[in-house]
Amino acid sequence: MMALWDGFTDYLHHFLFGIYPYIAAGVYLIGSLIRFDRDQYTWRSGSSQMLRSGQLRWGSNLFHFSILFLFVGHFVGLLTPHWAYEWIIDAGTKQRLAVIAGGTAGVFCFVGLSLLLHRRLFDPRIRRTSTMIDIVILALLWVQLVLGMITLPYSISHSDGGTMLALSAWAQSIVTFQAGAADMVRGLALPFQMHLVLGMSLFLVTPFSRLVHIFSAPVWYLFRSWQIVRVRGGATRRPGPVQRPGVVK
């Protein structure tokens, strides 16, 4: 009986960390392309700012700035080979810096995301206009963030950088299609493994939720060209400082 249970847990570990990443990535890419091709009108974040903007302003700014920092930090930290930085900084120091920077961003993200989730759940007007997937996504992000915060004490207690190297080896093995990727994270603390699985699951559900709007972030807005407009009723304009007429940004 014990051998059967050991065999099941071994298969489950191999599936979650060796096969499931490719399932999640495939659904993420193909599902997003299909949705963009067939239903572009739903390709948006579904803002509720018009219903109430006060709490949204604080929550959205804290969440978006910190989640972008965390995403870039995870992306660079996991996919940068050890040889590319070992001549500058050792693995232990890098892990400590990641804990400090990630923990700080995590606190800001927790506050912002909690505000957004509270607003979505307890504001009657916004609750009526929210779909179930809107609430589920915010709840999953909140749980994922909490799991990430829980991993910080484990990282601090293993300051030699071994945990970070194991996670990096797993991620790099996955993206380079190397065999045995699941073995890289065998033996890691449960919060790390749960954090990885839920993170992959978020990619899996992205094509079916508002998370697709991360593809269409209006970065181009910062670099758009000047627009020349014609203003009617110039004589009725309120007096003010002299400006270059007809040119706005």
C-alpha positions as CSV (number, residue, x, y, z in Angstrom):
1,M,0.0,0.0,0.0
2,M,2.8,2.4,0.9
3,A,4.6,1.6,-2.4
4,L,1.3,2.4,-4.3
5,W,1.0,5.7,-2.5
6,D,4.7,6.6,-3.2
7,G,4.2,5.7,-6.8
8,F,1.1,8.0,-7.0
9,T,2.9,11.0,-5.4
10,D,5.9,10.5,-7.6
11,Y,3.6,10.5,-10.7
12,L,1.7,13.6,-9.4
13,H,5.0,15.4,-8.8
14,H,6.2,14.6,-12.3
15,F,2.9,15.7,-13.8
16,L,2.7,19.0,-12.0
17,F,6.2,20.1,-12.6
18,G,7.1,18.3,-15.8
19,I,4.0,18.1,-17.9
20,Y,1.5,20.7,-16.5
21,P,3.8,23.7,-17.3
22,Y,3.5,22.8,-21.0
23,I,-0.3,22.3,-20.8
24,A,-0.6,25.7,-19.1
25,A,1.7,27.4,-21.6
26,G,-0.1,25.8,-24.6
27,V,-3.5,26.9,-23.4
28,Y,-2.2,30.3,-22.6
29,L,-0.8,31.0,-26.0
30,I,-3.3,29.2,-28.2
31,G,-6.3,30.2,-26.2
32,S,-5.2,33.9,-26.2
33,L,-4.7,33.8,-30.0
34,I,-8.2,32.3,-30.5
35,R,-9.9,34.7,-28.3
36,F,-8.2,37.7,-30.0
37,D,-9.2,36.3,-33.4
38,R,-12.8,35.5,-32.6
39,D,-13.8,37.9,-29.8
40,Q,-11.8,41.0,-29.7
41,Y,-14.5,43.1,-28.1
42,T,-14.0,41.2,-24.8
43,W,-10.2,41.9,-25.0
44,R,-10.3,44.5,-22.2
45,S,-9.9,44.9,-18.4
46,G,-13.6,45.9,-17.9
47,S,-12.9,48.9,-15.8
48,S,-15.4,49.9,-13.1
49,Q,-13.8,53.4,-12.5
50,M,-17.0,55.1,-13.5
51,L,-18.9,53.4,-10.7
52,R,-16.5,54.5,-7.9
53,S,-13.0,55.7,-8.4
54,G,-11.7,56.6,-4.9
55,Q,-10.6,53.1,-3.6
56,L,-9.8,52.0,-7.2
57,R,-7.2,54.7,-7.6
58,W,-5.1,53.6,-4.6
59,G,-5.7,49.9,-5.1
60,S,-5.1,49.9,-8.8
61,N,-1.9,52.0,-8.6
62,L,-0.4,50.0,-5.7
63,F,-1.3,46.7,-7.4
64,H,-0.2,47.4,-10.9
65,F,3.1,49.0,-10.2
66,S,4.1,46.3,-7.6
67,I,2.8,43.3,-9.7
68,L,4.8,44.5,-12.7
69,F,7.9,44.7,-10.5
70,L,7.3,41.2,-9.1
71,F,6.6,39.8,-12.6
72,V,9.8,41.3,-14.1
73,G,11.8,40.2,-11.0
74,H,10.5,36.6,-11.3
75,F,11.1,36.5,-15.0
76,V,14.7,37.8,-14.8
77,G,15.5,35.9,-11.6
78,L,14.3,32.5,-12.8
79,L,15.5,32.6,-16.4
80,T,18.9,34.3,-16.0
81,P,21.6,31.5,-15.9
82,H,23.8,31.4,-12.9
83,W,27.0,31.8,-14.9
84,A,25.7,35.2,-16.3
85,Y,25.9,36.9,-12.8
86,E,28.1,34.7,-10.6
87,W,31.2,36.8,-11.4
88,I,29.3,39.9,-10.0
89,I,27.2,38.5,-7.2
90,D,27.0,35.1,-5.5
91,A,23.8,33.1,-5.3
92,G,23.2,33.7,-1.6
93,T,23.5,37.5,-1.9
94,K,21.2,37.5,-4.9
95,Q,18.6,35.5,-3.0
96,R,18.8,37.9,0.0
97,L,18.3,40.9,-2.4
98,A,15.4,39.1,-4.0
99,V,13.8,38.5,-0.6
100,I,14.1,42.2,0.4
101,A,13.0,43.6,-2.9
102,G,10.3,41.0,-3.5
103,G,9.0,41.3,0.1
104,T,8.7,45.1,-0.1
105,A,6.9,44.9,-3.4
106,G,4.8,42.1,-2.1
107,V,3.6,44.2,0.8
108,F,2.5,47.0,-1.5
109,C,0.9,44.5,-3.8
110,F,-1.0,42.9,-0.9
111,V,-2.4,46.2,0.2
112,G,-3.5,47.2,-3.4
113,L,-4.9,43.8,-4.2
114,S,-6.8,43.6,-0.9
115,L,-8.4,47.0,-1.7
116,L,-9.4,45.8,-5.2
117,L,-10.8,42.5,-3.8
118,H,-12.7,44.3,-1.0
119,R,-14.1,46.8,-3.5
120,R,-15.2,44.0,-5.8
121,L,-16.9,42.0,-3.1
122,F,-18.4,44.6,-0.8
123,D,-19.4,47.5,-3.0
124,P,-23.0,46.7,-4.0
125,R,-22.8,48.6,-7.3
126,I,-19.6,47.0,-8.4
127,R,-20.6,43.6,-7.2
128,R,-23.7,43.7,-9.5
129,T,-21.5,44.5,-12.5
130,S,-18.8,41.9,-11.7
131,T,-18.7,38.5,-13.3
132,M,-17.8,35.4,-11.4
133,I,-14.5,35.1,-13.2
134,D,-13.6,38.7,-12.2
135,I,-13.9,37.7,-8.5
136,V,-12.2,34.4,-9.0
137,I,-9.2,35.9,-10.7
138,L,-8.7,38.5,-8.0
139,A,-9.0,35.8,-5.3
140,L,-6.5,33.6,-7.1
141,L,-4.1,36.5,-7.4
142,W,-4.5,37.2,-3.7
143,V,-3.9,33.6,-2.7
144,Q,-0.9,33.5,-5.0
145,L,0.5,36.6,-3.4
146,V,0.0,35.2,0.1
147,L,1.8,32.0,-0.9
148,G,4.7,34.1,-2.2
149,M,4.9,36.0,1.0
150,I,4.8,32.7,3.0
151,T,7.9,31.5,1.1
152,L,10.0,34.4,2.3
153,P,10.9,32.9,5.7
154,Y,11.9,29.7,4.0
155,S,14.2,31.6,1.7
156,I,15.7,33.6,4.6
157,S,16.4,30.4,6.6
158,H,18.3,29.0,3.6
159,S,20.5,31.9,2.8
160,D,23.0,30.0,0.7
161,G,20.9,30.5,-2.4
162,G,20.2,26.8,-3.0
163,T,16.4,27.4,-3.2
164,M,16.8,30.1,-5.8
165,L,19.2,28.0,-7.8
166,A,16.8,25.0,-7.7
167,L,13.8,27.2,-8.9
168,S,16.0,28.7,-11.6
169,A,17.2,25.3,-12.8
170,W,13.6,24.1,-13.0
171,A,12.3,27.2,-15.0
172,Q,15.3,27.1,-17.4
173,S,14.8,23.3,-17.9
174,I,11.2,23.9,-18.8
175,V,11.7,26.7,-21.3
176,T,14.6,24.8,-23.0
177,F,12.6,21.5,-23.1
178,Q,15.1,19.5,-21.0
179,A,14.1,16.2,-19.5
180,G,14.1,15.8,-15.7
181,A,12.8,19.3,-14.9
182,A,10.5,18.0,-12.2
183,D,13.5,16.6,-10.3
184,M,14.9,20.1,-9.9
185,V,12.2,21.1,-7.4
186,R,11.8,17.8,-5.6
187,G,12.1,18.3,-1.9
188,L,11.4,22.0,-1.9
189,A,9.1,23.2,0.8
190,L,5.3,22.9,0.1
191,P,4.7,26.7,-0.1
192,F,7.2,26.9,-3.0
193,Q,5.5,24.0,-4.9
194,M,2.0,25.4,-4.3
195,H,3.2,28.8,-5.5
196,L,4.6,27.3,-8.7
197,V,1.4,25.3,-9.4
198,L,-0.9,28.2,-8.8
199,G,1.3,30.5,-10.9
200,M,1.0,28.1,-13.8
201,S,-2.8,27.8,-13.3
202,L,-3.0,31.6,-13.6
203,F,-1.5,31.3,-17.0
204,L,-3.9,28.5,-17.8
205,V,-7.0,30.6,-17.1
206,T,-5.7,33.8,-18.6
207,P,-7.4,33.4,-22.0
208,F,-10.8,33.0,-20.3
209,S,-10.5,36.0,-18.1
210,R,-9.8,39.7,-18.0
211,L,-6.1,38.9,-17.6
212,V,-5.7,39.0,-21.4
213,H,-5.5,42.8,-21.2
214,I,-1.9,42.5,-20.1
215,F,-1.2,41.8,-23.8
216,S,-2.7,45.2,-24.8
217,A,-1.2,47.4,-22.2
218,P,-1.2,50.9,-23.9
219,V,2.5,51.4,-23.7
220,W,2.4,53.1,-27.1
221,Y,0.4,55.9,-25.4
222,L,3.6,57.3,-23.9
223,F,5.3,57.6,-27.3
224,R,2.4,58.7,-29.5
225,S,2.9,61.7,-31.8
226,W,1.4,65.1,-31.3
227,Q,-2.2,65.6,-32.5
228,I,-3.4,68.8,-34.1
229,V,-7.0,69.7,-33.4
230,R,-9.3,72.5,-34.3
231,V,-11.0,74.3,-31.4
232,R,-14.5,75.8,-31.9
233,G,-15.6,78.9,-30.0
234,G,-12.2,80.2,-29.3
235,A,-13.7,83.6,-28.3
236,T,-15.5,82.0,-25.4
237,R,-12.4,80.4,-24.0
238,R,-11.6,81.3,-20.4
239,P,-8.6,83.6,-20.0
240,G,-5.4,81.9,-19.0
241,P,-1.8,81.6,-19.8
242,V,-0.8,81.8,-23.5
243,Q,-0.4,78.4,-25.0
244,R,0.5,77.1,-28.5
245,P,-3.0,77.0,-30.1
246,G,-4.3,73.8,-31.5
247,V,-1.6,71.5,-30.4
248,V,-2.3,69.0,-27.7
249,K,-0.8,65.7,-26.5
